[in-house]
Amino acid sequence: MASRGKTETSKLKQNLEEQLDRLMQQLQDLEECREELDADEYEETKKETLEQLSEF
């Protein structure tokens, strides 16, 4: 039973790390594509991504 809990905890931790990596990659991609986006779209996407990051 304890083994199952450790496995689930490990999976949750891995999922959180992957989500954090995706959000960081999204910010990097956003900066790289900044010139292709209009200012409002850029700011809104950045704001949403930073809000998601702050939840960590």
HTML snippet that shows the backbone in 3Dmol.js (N, CA, C, O; Angstrom):
<script src="https://3Dmol.org/build/3Dmol-min.js"></script>
<div id="view" style="width:600px;height:400px;position:relative"></div>
<script>
const pdb = `
ATOM      1  N   MET A   1       0.828  -1.196   0.000  1.00  0.00           N
ATOM      2  CA  MET A   1       0.000   0.000   0.000  1.00  0.00           C
ATOM      3  C   MET A   1       0.871   1.258   0.000  1.00  0.00           C
ATOM      4  O   MET A   1       0.608   2.203  -0.743  1.00  0.00           O
ATOM      5  N   ALA A   2       1.904   1.261   0.835  1.00  0.00           N
ATOM      6  CA  ALA A   2       2.795   2.420   0.877  1.00  0.00           C
ATOM      7  C   ALA A   2       3.521   2.584  -0.448  1.00  0.00           C
ATOM      8  O   ALA A   2       3.818   3.700  -0.874  1.00  0.00           O
ATOM      9  N   SER A   3       3.803   1.463  -1.090  1.00  0.00           N
ATOM     10  CA  SER A   3       4.482   1.502  -2.384  1.00  0.00           C
ATOM     11  C   SER A   3       3.611   2.210  -3.414  1.00  0.00           C
ATOM     12  O   SER A   3       4.105   2.989  -4.229  1.00  0.00           O
ATOM     13  N   ARG A   4       2.321   1.933  -3.368  1.00  0.00           N
ATOM     14  CA  ARG A   4       1.395   2.579  -4.304  1.00  0.00           C
ATOM     15  C   ARG A   4       1.364   4.088  -4.083  1.00  0.00           C
ATOM     16  O   ARG A   4       1.344   4.859  -5.042  1.00  0.00           O
ATOM     17  N   GLY A   5       1.361   4.504  -2.834  1.00  0.00           N
ATOM     18  CA  GLY A   5       1.368   5.929  -2.512  1.00  0.00           C
ATOM     19  C   GLY A   5       2.624   6.613  -3.015  1.00  0.00           C
ATOM     20  O   GLY A   5       2.572   7.734  -3.520  1.00  0.00           O
ATOM     21  N   LYS A   6       3.751   5.932  -2.875  1.00  0.00           N
ATOM     22  CA  LYS A   6       5.013   6.497  -3.359  1.00  0.00           C
ATOM     23  C   LYS A   6       4.994   6.616  -4.873  1.00  0.00           C
ATOM     24  O   LYS A   6       5.485   7.599  -5.428  1.00  0.00           O
ATOM     25  N   THR A   7       4.429   5.617  -5.545  1.00  0.00           N
ATOM     26  CA  THR A   7       4.345   5.642  -7.006  1.00  0.00           C
ATOM     27  C   THR A   7       3.460   6.794  -7.463  1.00  0.00           C
ATOM     28  O   THR A   7       3.815   7.523  -8.389  1.00  0.00           O
ATOM     29  N   GLU A   8       2.313   6.957  -6.820  1.00  0.00           N
ATOM     30  CA  GLU A   8       1.404   8.047  -7.184  1.00  0.00           C
ATOM     31  C   GLU A   8       2.035   9.410  -6.913  1.00  0.00           C
ATOM     32  O   GLU A   8       1.891  10.336  -7.712  1.00  0.00           O
ATOM     33  N   THR A   9       2.731   9.529  -5.792  1.00  0.00           N
ATOM     34  CA  THR A   9       3.414  10.780  -5.468  1.00  0.00           C
ATOM     35  C   THR A   9       4.484  11.084  -6.498  1.00  0.00           C
ATOM     36  O   THR A   9       4.644  12.229  -6.923  1.00  0.00           O
ATOM     37  N   SER A  10       5.209  10.063  -6.895  1.00  0.00           N
ATOM     38  CA  SER A  10       6.253  10.230  -7.907  1.00  0.00           C
ATOM     39  C   SER A  10       5.656  10.681  -9.237  1.00  0.00           C
ATOM     40  O   SER A  10       6.205  11.555  -9.906  1.00  0.00           O
ATOM     41  N   LYS A  11       4.528  10.079  -9.615  1.00  0.00           N
ATOM     42  CA  LYS A  11       3.866  10.457 -10.867  1.00  0.00           C
ATOM     43  C   LYS A  11       3.356  11.893 -10.804  1.00  0.00           C
ATOM     44  O   LYS A  11       3.484  12.642 -11.773  1.00  0.00           O
ATOM     45  N   LEU A  12       2.783  12.275  -9.677  1.00  0.00           N
ATOM     46  CA  LEU A  12       2.295  13.648  -9.511  1.00  0.00           C
ATOM     47  C   LEU A  12       3.445  14.649  -9.603  1.00  0.00           C
ATOM     48  O   LEU A  12       3.328  15.690 -10.250  1.00  0.00           O
ATOM     49  N   LYS A  13       4.555  14.316  -8.946  1.00  0.00           N
ATOM     50  CA  LYS A  13       5.722  15.190  -8.998  1.00  0.00           C
ATOM     51  C   LYS A  13       6.231  15.321 -10.431  1.00  0.00           C
ATOM     52  O   LYS A  13       6.569  16.417 -10.877  1.00  0.00           O
ATOM     53  N   GLN A  14       6.285  14.213 -11.143  1.00  0.00           N
ATOM     54  CA  GLN A  14       6.741  14.235 -12.532  1.00  0.00           C
ATOM     55  C   GLN A  14       5.804  15.082 -13.388  1.00  0.00           C
ATOM     56  O   GLN A  14       6.265  15.867 -14.216  1.00  0.00           O
ATOM     57  N   ASN A  15       4.493  14.932 -13.195  1.00  0.00           N
ATOM     58  CA  ASN A  15       3.520  15.724 -13.953  1.00  0.00           C
ATOM     59  C   ASN A  15       3.677  17.218 -13.676  1.00  0.00           C
ATOM     60  O   ASN A  15       3.590  18.034 -14.594  1.00  0.00           O
ATOM     61  N   LEU A  16       3.909  17.576 -12.414  1.00  0.00           N
ATOM     62  CA  LEU A  16       4.105  18.982 -12.066  1.00  0.00           C
ATOM     63  C   LEU A  16       5.369  19.542 -12.710  1.00  0.00           C
ATOM     64  O   LEU A  16       5.374  20.661 -13.222  1.00  0.00           O
ATOM     65  N   GLU A  17       6.434  18.754 -12.679  1.00  0.00           N
ATOM     66  CA  GLU A  17       7.683  19.197 -13.302  1.00  0.00           C
ATOM     67  C   GLU A  17       7.505  19.378 -14.806  1.00  0.00           C
ATOM     68  O   GLU A  17       8.029  20.331 -15.382  1.00  0.00           O
ATOM     69  N   GLU A  18       6.771  18.470 -15.443  1.00  0.00           N
ATOM     70  CA  GLU A  18       6.521  18.586 -16.880  1.00  0.00           C
ATOM     71  C   GLU A  18       5.666  19.808 -17.191  1.00  0.00           C
ATOM     72  O   GLU A  18       5.906  20.500 -18.180  1.00  0.00           O
ATOM     73  N   GLN A  19       4.670  20.074 -16.351  1.00  0.00           N
ATOM     74  CA  GLN A  19       3.828  21.249 -16.563  1.00  0.00           C
ATOM     75  C   GLN A  19       4.646  22.531 -16.395  1.00  0.00           C
ATOM     76  O   GLN A  19       4.493  23.474 -17.170  1.00  0.00           O
ATOM     77  N   LEU A  20       5.503  22.561 -15.393  1.00  0.00           N
ATOM     78  CA  LEU A  20       6.367  23.719 -15.189  1.00  0.00           C
ATOM     79  C   LEU A  20       7.288  23.921 -16.392  1.00  0.00           C
ATOM     80  O   LEU A  20       7.479  25.046 -16.852  1.00  0.00           O
ATOM     81  N   ASP A  21       7.852  22.835 -16.894  1.00  0.00           N
ATOM     82  CA  ASP A  21       8.708  22.920 -18.086  1.00  0.00           C
ATOM     83  C   ASP A  21       7.937  23.466 -19.284  1.00  0.00           C
ATOM     84  O   ASP A  21       8.457  24.287 -20.040  1.00  0.00           O
ATOM     85  N   ARG A  22       6.688  23.007 -19.457  1.00  0.00           N
ATOM     86  CA  ARG A  22       5.867  23.489 -20.578  1.00  0.00           C
ATOM     87  C   ARG A  22       5.590  24.986 -20.456  1.00  0.00           C
ATOM     88  O   ARG A  22       5.645  25.717 -21.445  1.00  0.00           O
ATOM     89  N   LEU A  23       5.294  25.433 -19.245  1.00  0.00           N
ATOM     90  CA  LEU A  23       5.023  26.858 -19.041  1.00  0.00           C
ATOM     91  C   LEU A  23       6.269  27.705 -19.300  1.00  0.00           C
ATOM     92  O   LEU A  23       6.184  28.780 -19.894  1.00  0.00           O
ATOM     93  N   MET A  24       7.409  27.221 -18.857  1.00  0.00           N
ATOM     94  CA  MET A  24       8.655  27.949 -19.108  1.00  0.00           C
ATOM     95  C   MET A  24       8.962  27.978 -20.603  1.00  0.00           C
ATOM     96  O   MET A  24       9.425  28.992 -21.125  1.00  0.00           O
ATOM     97  N   GLN A  25       8.707  26.874 -21.284  1.00  0.00           N
ATOM     98  CA  GLN A  25       8.922  26.821 -22.730  1.00  0.00           C
ATOM     99  C   GLN A  25       7.954  27.763 -23.440  1.00  0.00           C
ATOM    100  O   GLN A  25       8.316  28.413 -24.420  1.00  0.00           O
ATOM    101  N   GLN A  26       6.726  27.831 -22.942  1.00  0.00           N
ATOM    102  CA  GLN A  26       5.736  28.728 -23.537  1.00  0.00           C
ATOM    103  C   GLN A  26       6.193  30.185 -23.423  1.00  0.00           C
ATOM    104  O   GLN A  26       6.041  30.960 -24.367  1.00  0.00           O
ATOM    105  N   LEU A  27       6.749  30.554 -22.274  1.00  0.00           N
ATOM    106  CA  LEU A  27       7.264  31.916 -22.120  1.00  0.00           C
ATOM    107  C   LEU A  27       8.417  32.180 -23.083  1.00  0.00           C
ATOM    108  O   LEU A  27       8.499  33.251 -23.685  1.00  0.00           O
ATOM    109  N   GLN A  28       9.295  31.211 -23.222  1.00  0.00           N
ATOM    110  CA  GLN A  28      10.423  31.363 -24.142  1.00  0.00           C
ATOM    111  C   GLN A  28       9.924  31.496 -25.578  1.00  0.00           C
ATOM    112  O   GLN A  28      10.380  32.366 -26.319  1.00  0.00           O
ATOM    113  N   ASP A  29       8.996  30.642 -25.965  1.00  0.00           N
ATOM    114  CA  ASP A  29       8.429  30.707 -27.315  1.00  0.00           C
ATOM    115  C   ASP A  29       7.724  32.040 -27.548  1.00  0.00           C
ATOM    116  O   ASP A  29       7.816  32.626 -28.626  1.00  0.00           O
ATOM    117  N   LEU A  30       7.032  32.500 -26.535  1.00  0.00           N
ATOM    118  CA  LEU A  30       6.314  33.770 -26.631  1.00  0.00           C
ATOM    119  C   LEU A  30       7.281  34.920 -26.911  1.00  0.00           C
ATOM    120  O   LEU A  30       7.011  35.778 -27.750  1.00  0.00           O
ATOM    121  N   GLU A  31       8.400  34.928 -26.207  1.00  0.00           N
ATOM    122  CA  GLU A  31       9.400  35.974 -26.433  1.00  0.00           C
ATOM    123  C   GLU A  31       9.992  35.873 -27.836  1.00  0.00           C
ATOM    124  O   GLU A  31      10.232  36.891 -28.486  1.00  0.00           O
ATOM    125  N   GLU A  32      10.226  34.657 -28.300  1.00  0.00           N
ATOM    126  CA  GLU A  32      10.799  34.465 -29.630  1.00  0.00           C
ATOM    127  C   GLU A  32       9.834  34.894 -30.738  1.00  0.00           C
ATOM    128  O   GLU A  32      10.265  35.324 -31.807  1.00  0.00           O
ATOM    129  N   CYS A  33       8.535  34.776 -30.481  1.00  0.00           N
ATOM    130  CA  CYS A  33       7.523  35.102 -31.493  1.00  0.00           C
ATOM    131  C   CYS A  33       6.875  36.465 -31.243  1.00  0.00           C
ATOM    132  O   CYS A  33       5.873  36.803 -31.875  1.00  0.00           O
ATOM    133  N   ARG A  34       7.427  37.222 -30.353  1.00  0.00           N
ATOM    134  CA  ARG A  34       6.818  38.490 -29.938  1.00  0.00           C
ATOM    135  C   ARG A  34       6.496  39.407 -31.114  1.00  0.00           C
ATOM    136  O   ARG A  34       5.437  40.034 -31.141  1.00  0.00           O
ATOM    137  N   GLU A  35       7.393  39.488 -32.074  1.00  0.00           N
ATOM    138  CA  GLU A  35       7.189  40.387 -33.212  1.00  0.00           C
ATOM    139  C   GLU A  35       6.060  39.928 -34.124  1.00  0.00           C
ATOM    140  O   GLU A  35       5.508  40.726 -34.882  1.00  0.00           O
ATOM    141  N   GLU A  36       5.716  38.647 -34.055  1.00  0.00           N
ATOM    142  CA  GLU A  36       4.658  38.103 -34.906  1.00  0.00           C
ATOM    143  C   GLU A  36       3.269  38.298 -34.298  1.00  0.00           C
ATOM    144  O   GLU A  36       2.262  38.115 -34.983  1.00  0.00           O
ATOM    145  N   LEU A  37       3.212  38.663 -33.035  1.00  0.00           N
ATOM    146  CA  LEU A  37       1.938  38.832 -32.334  1.00  0.00           C
ATOM    147  C   LEU A  37       1.628  40.309 -32.180  1.00  0.00           C
ATOM    148  O   LEU A  37       2.529  41.144 -32.105  1.00  0.00           O
ATOM    149  N   ASP A  38       0.326  40.623 -32.132  1.00  0.00           N
ATOM    150  CA  ASP A  38       0.008  42.010 -31.820  1.00  0.00           C
ATOM    151  C   ASP A  38       0.204  42.215 -30.317  1.00  0.00           C
ATOM    152  O   ASP A  38       0.227  41.250 -29.553  1.00  0.00           O
ATOM    153  N   ALA A  39       0.343  43.447 -29.906  1.00  0.00           N
ATOM    154  CA  ALA A  39       0.699  43.766 -28.522  1.00  0.00           C
ATOM    155  C   ALA A  39      -0.298  43.197 -27.518  1.00  0.00           C
ATOM    156  O   ALA A  39       0.103  42.671 -26.480  1.00  0.00           O
ATOM    157  N   ASP A  40      -1.598  43.297 -27.819  1.00  0.00           N
ATOM    158  CA  ASP A  40      -2.618  42.794 -26.895  1.00  0.00           C
ATOM    159  C   ASP A  40      -2.524  41.282 -26.737  1.00  0.00           C
ATOM    160  O   ASP A  40      -2.620  40.757 -25.627  1.00  0.00           O
ATOM    161  N   GLU A  41      -2.337  40.588 -27.851  1.00  0.00           N
ATOM    162  CA  GLU A  41      -2.238  39.129 -27.810  1.00  0.00           C
ATOM    163  C   GLU A  41      -1.008  38.697 -27.009  1.00  0.00           C
ATOM    164  O   GLU A  41      -1.072  37.766 -26.207  1.00  0.00           O
ATOM    165  N   TYR A  42       0.099  39.379 -27.235  1.00  0.00           N
ATOM    166  CA  TYR A  42       1.335  39.078 -26.508  1.00  0.00           C
ATOM    167  C   TYR A  42       1.136  39.280 -25.006  1.00  0.00           C
ATOM    168  O   TYR A  42       1.454  38.398 -24.208  1.00  0.00           O
ATOM    169  N   GLU A  43       0.612  40.439 -24.626  1.00  0.00           N
ATOM    170  CA  GLU A  43       0.432  40.761 -23.209  1.00  0.00           C
ATOM    171  C   GLU A  43      -0.544  39.804 -22.530  1.00  0.00           C
ATOM    172  O   GLU A  43      -0.302  39.365 -21.406  1.00  0.00           O
ATOM    173  N   GLU A  44      -1.638  39.482 -23.203  1.00  0.00           N
ATOM    174  CA  GLU A  44      -2.635  38.577 -22.625  1.00  0.00           C
ATOM    175  C   GLU A  44      -2.051  37.178 -22.423  1.00  0.00           C
ATOM    176  O   GLU A  44      -2.240  36.569 -21.370  1.00  0.00           O
ATOM    177  N   THR A  45      -1.352  36.679 -23.420  1.00  0.00           N
ATOM    178  CA  THR A  45      -0.762  35.344 -23.318  1.00  0.00           C
ATOM    179  C   THR A  45       0.304  35.310 -22.231  1.00  0.00           C
ATOM    180  O   THR A  45       0.380  34.355 -21.459  1.00  0.00           O
ATOM    181  N   LYS A  46       1.116  36.341 -22.173  1.00  0.00           N
ATOM    182  CA  LYS A  46       2.159  36.395 -21.144  1.00  0.00           C
ATOM    183  C   LYS A  46       1.529  36.461 -19.757  1.00  0.00           C
ATOM    184  O   LYS A  46       1.975  35.779 -18.835  1.00  0.00           O
ATOM    185  N   LYS A  47       0.494  37.283 -19.613  1.00  0.00           N
ATOM    186  CA  LYS A  47      -0.188  37.419 -18.323  1.00  0.00           C
ATOM    187  C   LYS A  47      -0.766  36.077 -17.874  1.00  0.00           C
ATOM    188  O   LYS A  47      -0.610  35.687 -16.717  1.00  0.00           O
ATOM    189  N   GLU A  48      -1.429  35.377 -18.783  1.00  0.00           N
ATOM    190  CA  GLU A  48      -2.021  34.081 -18.450  1.00  0.00           C
ATOM    191  C   GLU A  48      -0.951  33.067 -18.052  1.00  0.00           C
ATOM    192  O   GLU A  48      -1.128  32.311 -17.097  1.00  0.00           O
ATOM    193  N   THR A  49       0.152  33.055 -18.786  1.00  0.00           N
ATOM    194  CA  THR A  49       1.229  32.115 -18.486  1.00  0.00           C
ATOM    195  C   THR A  49       1.849  32.425 -17.127  1.00  0.00           C
ATOM    196  O   THR A  49       2.112  31.513 -16.343  1.00  0.00           O
ATOM    197  N   LEU A  50       2.080  33.694 -16.847  1.00  0.00           N
ATOM    198  CA  LEU A  50       2.654  34.073 -15.554  1.00  0.00           C
ATOM    199  C   LEU A  50       1.701  33.761 -14.401  1.00  0.00           C
ATOM    200  O   LEU A  50       2.146  33.395 -13.313  1.00  0.00           O
ATOM    201  N   GLU A  51       0.401  33.901 -14.631  1.00  0.00           N
ATOM    202  CA  GLU A  51      -0.578  33.542 -13.602  1.00  0.00           C
ATOM    203  C   GLU A  51      -0.510  32.048 -13.305  1.00  0.00           C
ATOM    204  O   GLU A  51      -0.567  31.630 -12.149  1.00  0.00           O
ATOM    205  N   GLN A  52      -0.388  31.253 -14.361  1.00  0.00           N
ATOM    206  CA  GLN A  52      -0.273  29.808 -14.172  1.00  0.00           C
ATOM    207  C   GLN A  52       1.009  29.464 -13.418  1.00  0.00           C
ATOM    208  O   GLN A  52       1.007  28.585 -12.557  1.00  0.00           O
ATOM    209  N   LEU A  53       2.088  30.145 -13.735  1.00  0.00           N
ATOM    210  CA  LEU A  53       3.352  29.914 -13.030  1.00  0.00           C
ATOM    211  C   LEU A  53       3.240  30.300 -11.558  1.00  0.00           C
ATOM    212  O   LEU A  53       3.803  29.627 -10.694  1.00  0.00           O
ATOM    213  N   SER A  54       2.524  31.368 -11.275  1.00  0.00           N
ATOM    214  CA  SER A  54       2.401  31.820  -9.886  1.00  0.00           C
ATOM    215  C   SER A  54       1.617  30.829  -9.030  1.00  0.00           C
ATOM    216  O   SER A  54       1.739  30.833  -7.805  1.00  0.00           O
ATOM    217  N   GLU A  55       0.816  29.983  -9.671  1.00  0.00           N
ATOM    218  CA  GLU A  55       0.059  28.971  -8.940  1.00  0.00           C
ATOM    219  C   GLU A  55       0.968  27.882  -8.373  1.00  0.00           C
ATOM    220  O   GLU A  55       0.578  27.147  -7.466  1.00  0.00           O
ATOM    221  N   PHE A  56       2.175  27.788  -8.913  1.00  0.00           N
ATOM    222  CA  PHE A  56       3.135  26.826  -8.386  1.00  0.00           C
ATOM    223  C   PHE A  56       3.708  27.378  -7.112  1.00  0.00           C
ATOM    224  O   PHE A  56       4.547  26.734  -6.482  1.00  0.00           O
TER     225      PHE A  56
END
`;
const viewer = $3Dmol.createViewer("view");
viewer.addModel(pdb, "pdb");
viewer.setStyle({}, {cartoon: {color: "spectrum"}});
viewer.zoomTo();
viewer.render();
</script>
